[in-house]
Amino acid sequence: MRGLLRSLGRPSSFSVRGSRRRRNSALSGVQLEALETRALLAAQIISSDAPVKTVAEGESVDVPVVYQTLDDQGNPAALQATRLNFNLHFDADLLSLVSVREIEQEDLVTTPATPRPESDPLVIGDDNDASTETALTASYVDTTGPAGWPNAPVSGGTVMYIARFTALAGFVETNINFSINESADLVGGSGTFEFQSNPVTLQSPAGPTVSVSDATPVTEGGDATFNVSLNAAASETITVTFSTEEGNGPSGALNNEDFTPLTNQTLTFAPGELSKTITVQTIDDFTIEGDETFGVILQSATGATIRGPRGSATILDDDAGLPALIISDAGTVPEGDNATFIVSLDQASAEIVTVDYETRDGNGPLGATNGSDFPTTNGTLTFNPGETQKAIIVSTIDDSFAEPDEVFGVELVAASQARISTALGEATISDNDSGLPELSIADAATVTEGGLSTFTVTLAEASTEVVTVSVSTSDGTGPTGATQGVDFVGLSNQTVTFAVGETQQTFTVTTIDDATAETTEAFVVTLSDANNASISVPQAVGIIQDNESSATGDVDGDDDFDANDSFLIHLVKLAGTNAQIDQSKGASPKTAAEIRTSIDALSTAGDVDGDSDFDANDSFLIHLVKLAGTNVQIDRSKGASALTAAEIRDRINALSPPAGQGQGDDAGGGAGQGRSSGGQGGNQAGVQAGDPDDDQNQLFGDSSEGASDNSSADANDYDDTSFDDAWGDYRGWLNAL
């Protein structure tokens, strides 16, 4: 046993009873784990795979955390307790935690992923090392068997996790320590078991190390010099590979714009040499800019270890005293005319000044385009000494398309012996085709899915020229939007042509017959790029009607949206059970679960009171309308809805297409049949179709009256008393559910 412990290094011994960092925490008061009634294990040890590891500044090192439980003979044995909770301590000033991987998952409770300060209440154990201030905590609770933890102990111990650290600037040597975070009492409280650990020492490698220093700031155009040095002379040749790297962010210098990059270059130190230099040429431009930075990175070394891998250089700008170049806007020109941009120097120069320029497309829908509205134009302007003004002329293209005024630009992109102050000038091309005949497109008639949706494009008056226009489709919006490739075959810039004298053309969009029951859906067709005509009505809508189900609100599967559906919606939204649905579903072939799913799927389509959700108030209003409730009854029962009764009725009717005059009678019968099994069929005679505000359709009138009152009284005139009494009876019945 002593030999084994020596091979792991001298262990430290910890007992929670004597921990100087023990304090109240989230774990305080939790009953500690109990040991099984057997002899205490001879050793419980946390260590790593080696007592000493080598890592240089800037490099990374893996530290496996190994847990061993040994019996009296030094053999692997399960921990006879139900919890293991321990800490790894390190110095965050010298080490940065990069990652934790290969974490032992057996009975894992707390994952060692978040470094915590040692002062954190969750860090109870102490490593008695003042140089460490940060800890990782891991904990395990044995829930998988009575034999202790781990379930399958192995020779050499269990790897709990592997922590990867990077050595920070100034690193020479540091320790990683372990401590117990929660210990365990023996059965009956007769004592505690001790926890042993072996620290891991991380130290810089022996032998020479190489590092690179920052360069002295340099004015652009000069050379940045980096010193590369060894900490000690070597008796063998040492080589170091390096490259330059661009700076980060807005002040970062760029390859080939601010400095000449170097890639995979090699420095060679002869025996005895201690220092070398890297020289990087910076580039003198003529743009006023802030100071910029770039770097050199040492990538690999032979015969030495890289200790300081990066050096930085700052390039100082020198352009503040140069004359400034300014480009003006060209104003508005009719299409086909020239746009003239004036480029000026704010002061005459004694040197020859040059500046390059290029045309730029405009932005957004009002942006003119290279090749369509103006030719691509670029070149170089030259200012001789004393000259201060030059012109850039860009021709515009006269097309036959009616279009809004469009914008393009000319940009100054590079200058010599001057700085660019205003880089972009803009011009507006005014359209000259506004007197052309107008094109419009009309909505297509509703088509059943699988059919052809036909659109008509009309020219307001016959033209003496051939007229063309492009048509494209796009998806509809919202929950009733049709999708290209799913609900219809899309078109992209398909040309519609009008011969001389023609004023009307049609084209079709193929809809797709799928097997999905869905709502009626819409898609959009847009006219664009008219030639010899202007566009007055650019968009039209195509409507696709589903052929799998006739109604969005058909929740009972009988291919219509009637009072039985409204009753079931109301029942579900008032928390009716599946048994109550089965008793009240009438002739529906669906199970209660299927009906409930169909009702849940209504979602926003069922929001008839306009409060952005589908709730019991919506279900009541649907039920009221489907049972021929009047507008006055809707107004009295609509809760906080801001919609009028007519708007609520329209939303409910939108749940399904019109089903004809007989729908009310069918709906009443359906509702009566659906409720009869639940003992609620008595009012079905009062549910009749007709004017929604007719007195004969008073929803809660005496059933003995039936539909006998056919008077022509005011549609909103009814007996408040009978309504209130019946309403109370109805609410009582709902509450009984």
N, C-alpha and C positions, 0 to 999 in steps of 0.2 A: 504493500500500500504506500509506504514512504517513497519507494522508487517511482511509482506511478505519479505521485504528486510532484516529485522533483522534476519529472519529465515535462510537466505542465507549467513549471515555474512555482515560486513560493506563493501559495494561496493566501489571500486575505480572508479573515473570518468575520462574519457579520451576524448579529442577533438583533432582531427588531426591538427587543426589550431595551437595548442600549443605544438605539439610533438617535443621534442628536438632532436630526431633522424631522423626527416624528411629530406630527401636528394634526389638528382636526382637519378632516377632508371629507370629500364625498364618500370615501370608503369607511369613515369612522362609524362605528355602531353596527357594521355588517359582521355577522358572526363569522369568525375565521374558520378555515377548513379544519377538518378533523383527520387525524391519522388513524389508520387501521391498527388494531391491537397486535402489534408485532414489534420486533426490535427496530430501533431507529437505524436508518441507513448509515453506513460508515462515512459516505461522502456525497455531497451534492455540489457540483463544481460548474461554474460558467467561465469559459475562457474563449480563446480563438484558436485558429489552426497553427499559430506560431506566436511565441512571446514577443518577438521583435519583427517589425516590418520596415522596409525601406521605401521612402517616397520623397521625391524632390519637389521643391516649390513649383506650383502650377500643375503638378501631375496628380492623378487619382490613384487610390488604392482601395481594394476590397478587404473588408474585415468580416469574416464569417463569425457568427456568435454560436458557440457550441455548448450544449447543456448535457452534463453527465450525472447520472445517479448510479452509485456503486454500492454493492452490499459489503459485508465484512471481509469477503475474500477478494474484493476488487473487481467483481463481475458486474456487468450491466444489470440494473434492476429498476423496476417501476417505482416512482415516487409515491409513497403511501399517504398522499394527501390529495385534497380535491382542488387545490388552486396553486398555480405558480405565477408570481407577479414580480418582475425584476426590471432594473433600469440599466441603461448604458450611458455613461457620463463622458463628455468630451469638452474640449476648449474651442468654442465657436470663433475665437479670435484667430486661431491657427488652422482650423479645419472647417470646411463647408460640407454639410451633408448633401450629397447629390441624389441618392436614391436608396430605397430599401427593397430588396427583391427576395424571391425564393423563401417566403415566409411560411413557417410551419403552420398548417391549418387545423391540426387536430385540436378541437375544443378551444379555438381562438376566441378571445373576448375583446381585448384591446389590441388593435393593430399598431405596430411600432412605426408610425408614419409621420407623426407630428413632433418635432423637437420642442421641448418645453424648458423654460428656465428652471433651475433647481429650486427656486423659491415658489414655484407653482404648487398649490395645495395637493395636486395629484402625484407629485414627486415626493414620496415619503422617505424612501431609503437615501442613505448618504454614503458617498465613496471616500469621505475623509480626505479629500484632495482639494486644496484651495485653488488650484490652477484650473479646475473645470467649473463650468457654470451652466451647462446645458445637458439635458437628459432625454433619452428615448425610453418610453415605457411600453412594455408588452405584458399581457396577462392571459392565462389559460385557466379554464375551469373544467375539471374532469366530469363529463356527463355520459360517457359512452361505456363505462364498465367498472366493475368493482376492483380490478386488479391494480389500480393506481395509474399514474401518468408518467411517461407516455405509455400507450398501450403496447408498443413493441420497441423497448429499449434496445439499442445496438451498441456494439463495441466501438469505442471512439466517440460516443455521444451523439446527440441529435442536433442537427444544424437548425437553430431557431429562425434565423434570417441572415442575410448578407447585407451589410451596410457599406455603401461606397462613399468615400470622402475625397475631397480635393484639398491639397495643402495650399494654404493661402500665402500671400506675400509675407516675408519675414519668418517663414517656417524653418525651424532647425530640428526640434524634437518635441514630442508631447506624448502623454499617456491617454489611453482609453481605459476606463475603469467600469466595474459592474457593482451593483448593490441590490439587495433584496428589497422589494417595495412592500410586500405583505408576507409575514411569516405565518406559522401555524402552531397552535398549541397541541401538545400531546393529548391523547384521550384522557379525559378526566382532569385536564388542566395541570398535569404534573410537570410540565416543562416545555421548552421550545427547542426545535431543532435549528442548528446553525447552518449558514449558507457560506460556501467558500467560492472565491473567485481569483482569477489570475489576470492582472492587467496586461494590456497590449501596448508595447512601446513603438511609436512611429518615429523614425529618425531619417535625416537626410543621408543620402548614400555616401559611402567613403569614396575617396578619389576626387579628381577635379570636377568642378561644376562650371557651366557656361551660362552667361546671361547677357542681355542686350539692354542698353540704356536709352532714355529718351534723347532725341536730337535737339540741338539748340534751334529756336525758331528761325525761320529763313524767309526772306522776301521772295515772292513768286519770281521764278526764273533762275533762282540760285539752287545750290545743291544742299540737300539735307543729309547730315552725317550722323550715323548711329555708331556708338562704340560697342563692340562685342568683346567680352573679357572672360578669362578663366580665373578662378579663385586661387589656383596654384599651378605652378609650372608642371608640365608632364614630360616624362621621358620618352613617350611615344607620340606619333603624329595624331592630331585630333581634327576631325572634320565636322562642320556644322552646316546643315541645309536651311535656307531661309527663303521667304517670299514677302512681298509687300501686300498690304490689305487696305481696302478703302475705309474711310472713316464712316461713322454712323450718324444718322440724322441730318438736319439741314446744314450743319457745319462740317459735314463729312466731305473730304476731298475725294475726287473720282479719278479712276484710271484713265490715262490718255487725255483728260481735260485739265487736271490740276497737277499731275505728276506722271512720270514714265514708269510703268509698273515693272517689277522684277519677279520672276517666278522660278522656284526651285533652283536658286543659285547656291553655290557652295563656298564656304570659307575654310581655309586650311591653316591650322596652327602647327608649325614645326616644333619639335621638342625644345622646350625652354621658353617659347613665345607665350605671352600673356594677353595680348590685345590685338584686335583687328578692327577695321572700320567698314561700314556699309554706306555707300554713297548713292542717294536717289535724286535724280534730276527733277526739279519742279518746272512747271510750264507757266510762262508769263503771258496771261491773256489781257484783254482790254475791257473787262467787265468789272464794274464796282461791286464788290461782294465782301462779306465778312471773312475774318480769318478762318482757315479751314485746317482740318487735321486728317492725318492718315497714319499708318503704322507699319512696322516690320515685325514678323513673327518667326521665331526659331522653331523649325519643324522637327528636326531630328539631329542626333549627334552620335558620333562614334568615338569611343575613348573617353567620354565625359558625359555627365548628366546635365540636362537643361534645367536650370534653376529659375531664371527670369526669362520667360519665353517671349515677352512683348515689349516693344519700344514704340513711342509715339512721337510724331513730328507735327509742328504747326507752321502753316504757310501764311505769311503776312501779305495782305493785298496792297498793291502799289498804284491803283488806278484813279485815286481821288482827284488828281490834278489834270486829267485828260479832258479834252473837249467832249461835250455830250451830243449824241445823235438823237434826234426826235423825228418821228414820222407822224404826219397829220392824217385825219380822216379825209376820204375823197368825196363825202356827201352823197347825194342821191342822183343816179343817172338812169335814163330810160334803157331798157334792155336793148342791146345792139350797139350802144354808145360806149365810149372809153371812160374808165374810171382813172383819175389822176391822183396819185398820192405824192405829197411833197415831203422829202427827207431833208432836215436841216441840221447844221452844226451850230451849237449855241455860241461858238466863237471860232474865228478863223485859226487855222493851224499852220505852223511852219513846215509840217510834215505832210506827206501824201497819206490821206485817210481812205480806207476802203471799208465797205460794209456789204455783206451778203443778205439777200432777201428771198422770201418764198411766199407764194399765195397760200391761204388757209381757208378751208371750208367754214361756213358759218355753223352755229350750234342750233339744235332743235328744229322744229317744223318750219321755222322761218330762215333756216340756213341755206345759202346758195351752195352749189356743189361744183367742185372742179370737174371740167369736162362736159357738164350739162348747162351751167349758167355762165361759166367763164372758163377760158383755157388755163391749164396749169402754167404758171409763170414763175420763173426764178432768174437770178442773175446777181451781178456785183456792181455796186455804185463806186465810183472813184472820185474823191475830192482832191484836186490839186491844191498846193499851198495857196491859201487866201480864199478859196471857194467855200461857200457856206450853204449852198442849196442845190438839190438835185430832184428830178421827178422820176417816179415809177408809173408807167402807163399800162393798165390791164384792160384789154377789150372784153366786153360782155357779149353774150350770145342771145340773139333774137329768136326765141322759139314761138310756137303757136299754141302754147298751153296757157290757159287762164289760171293764174296763181297769185298768191299774195306777194307783196314786196319782200325781197330776200336780201340777206346780208352775207358778205364774205370779207376777208381781211388779207392784208399783206404784213408779214412779220420780218423784222430785222433779226438775223440769227447769229451773226458773227462780225466783229469789227476789228480793224487794225489801226493803231494810233488814235483811237477814240473809244469812249465808253458808250454803251447803249442806255439811254435814259428812258425813252418811250419806245417800246418794241413793236407794238401792234397798231396799225391803222385800219379802219373799217370803211366799207362802201355799201350803199343800199341800191339794189337794182329794182326799179319800179316796173311793174308789169304793164304791157300795152295791149293786152288781149281782152279787156273787160267788155267790149261790145259784142262778143261772140254769143251764139245761141246757148241757152242753158240746158243742162242735163239734170234729170232727177230720176230717182229710183223709188219704187213703191214696195211696201211690204208684200210678202208672198202669202197666199192663202194657206191656212193650216193644213198640214199633210200628215197622214198616219205614217209612223216610222217604217222605213223601207221604201217609201215612195219618193217622187221627185218634187222638190220645192221649186216653184217657178217664179222668177222675178222679172219684172218688166222695167226697162230703162226707156225713158221718154226724152226726146229732144223737143224743146218748146216750139221751135220753128225749123222748117226745112233749111238745110245748108247747101250752099253751092260747092262746098268742099267735103271731102271724105272726113268723117268724124270718128275718132277712136277714143275709147276710155278703158282703163284697167279696172277689173273687179277682183276683190279678195274677200275671203271669209275670215271671221274671228269667233272665238268662243263667246257664248253668252256669259252674263255675270250672275253671281249669287247662286242660291240653291236650285234655281230653275234654269240655269245656264247650260246649254248643250255644249259638248266637248268635241272638238275636231278629232277625227280618227276613231272616236267612240260612238258618237251619235250622228255624225255626218262626215262626208268626204270633202275636205277643204279645197278651196281654190286659192291660188296665189298669182296675182297679176295676170289673170286671164283677160284677153283683149276682146271687147265688144265693138263691132264696126258698124257704122251707119254709112251706107252708100249715099251719094248725092240725092237729095230729095226725101230720104227715109227719115221718119220721126220716131219710130218705135222698134225696139229689139227686146228679145227675151233670152234668158239663159237659165239653166237649171242647176240645182245642188242636190246631189244624191244623199238621202238620209239612210241610216243604217238600222236594220231591224235586229234588235238584240233580244235576249230572253229575260231581261231585267224589268221588273215592275217598277215604274218611276213616274214622276210627275210630268205634265206637259212641259216641254223645254223649248228654249229659244236660242237662236244664234244670230250673228250680225253679218251683213254684207256691206262693203264699203267701196265707193267709186273713188278713183284717183287718177292722176296723170291724164287728164283729158286733152285731146289734140283737136284744135279748131272748134272748141266749145269750152264753156265754163260749167262748173258744177254748182247747182243751187241746192239740191237735196242729196247729200253724199251717202247716207246710210239707210238701210232697210233691215227689217227683222223677218226671220223665218221661224215658224212655229212647228214643232214636231210633237204630235200626239202619241202617247204610249198605246200599245195594243195588248199589253199584258194585264192591265187593270184599268177600269174605267173611272176610278175615283181615288184621289189622294187620301181621303178620309175613310175609304173602305177598309175597316179593320176586322169585319167579320167574314170577309171573303165571299160576299154574294154579288160582287161586281157593281155595286152602287153604294152611294153614301146616303143612308137613310136614318130614320129615327132609332133603329136598332143599334147602328154604329154610334150615334150620339149618346144613347143610353149606356153602352159599354164604355165609351170614353169617360162619361161622367162617373160611372161606377169605379173605374180604375183610379181616376184622379182623386176620388174620395176614399181611397185606400181599401177598396173592395178586395176580397180574397179570391184566389183561384177557384175555390168551391162556389163562391157567389157568382163568378163569371160563368162557370159551367152551368149553373142553374138558370142564368139569365141570357144566354147567348142565342136562344131561339134555334134556328136551323143552321147556324154557322157550322161549317165542317172543321174549323180550326180548334186547336186545343186552347185552354185558357192561357198557357204560356205564350203561344203564338199570337193570340189577340193582344196580350199585354205588350209584346215586342212591337207589334204594328202600331200601337198607340204611342209607345215611347218614341218610335221613329218619326212621328208627326213633328216633334220638336218645334222649330220656329214656324213651320207651315201652319201649325195649330194656334199660333199666337193671334187670337182674334180681337183681344181687347187692347192691343198695342202697348203692352208693358214689357216687351222684349223677353218674355218667357212663356212657357205653355204650362198652365197650372189649373187648379180646380175652378177658378173663375172663368177661364176659357171654356172648360168642359161644361160648366153650367150654361154659359151663353150659347154654345153649340147645341146643347140639349133643348134649350128654350126655343131657339129658332127652328130646329128640326121638328119640334112639337107645335109649330105654328104660333109661337108667341108673338105678341104685337110689339110695335116699336116702343109704345109706352112701357110695356113690361120689360123690354130690354133696357130702356133708360133707367127704370127703377132698380134694375138688378145688375148694372154693369160695373158696380164698385167704383174704383178710382180712375177708370178708363176715360181718356180725353176724347175718344172717338164718339161720333154720333151713332145713334141706333142704326141709321142707314149704312154707315161705314162698317159697323160691326157685321151687319147682315151681308154686305158685299164680301167681306173677308171669309165669312163662313161659306157662302155660295161658291167662292173661289176654290174651296177644297175639292170640288167636283164639277164637271160640266153639267149643264142643264139636262134633266132626265125627262122632260115633258110634263104635261099637265097632270098626268096620273100619278106622279111621284108622291104627292102628298098622301093620297089614299094608301098607296103601297107602303109608304113610310109609316103611316099610322098602324096599318095591319102588322107590319114587321115589329114595330115597337110593342104592340099588344101581344103578339105571339111571344116575343122575347121576354116580356114581363109576366106572362100568365103563369109560367112555371114557378115564378117567385111570388105569386099571389097579387100581382100589381096590374092586371089587365083591365081594371074597371074603367079607366079613363080613355080607352082607345077610341071610343065613339066620338070623343071630342077632338080628336086629332085629325083634321081634314085639311085638304089643300085649298088654296084660294088667296084672296087679298090678305097679306100678313097682318094688316091692321083691322080686318073685318071683325065685328062683334061676335060673329058665330064661331070664331076661333079662340075665344077666351080659354086660355090654357087650363085654368083651374076651376072652371065652372062646375056646377052640379052635374054629375054624369047622367042624371035622369033627363036633363034638358037636351042632351044629344046635340044635334045640329039644327034644331027646330027654328031658332031665331034667324030669319033671313032678312031682317029689316035693313033699311039703308041708312041707319043712324051713322053718326060720325065714327070714323074708323078707330078713334082713340077713346071713345066713350064706353065706359064699363063700370061695373059696380065695385067700388073700392073694398067694401066690406066682404063680399064673396071672394074677391081675389086674396085679400089678406088671410081669411079663414082657410082657404084652400092652400095658400102658400105655407101656412103653419103646419097643416096636415102633411104636406109634401116634405117639408123639412124634417118633421118627426119621423116620417118613413125612412128618409136618408140616414138620419141619426141611428135608426134601428139597425141599419146595415153594419 
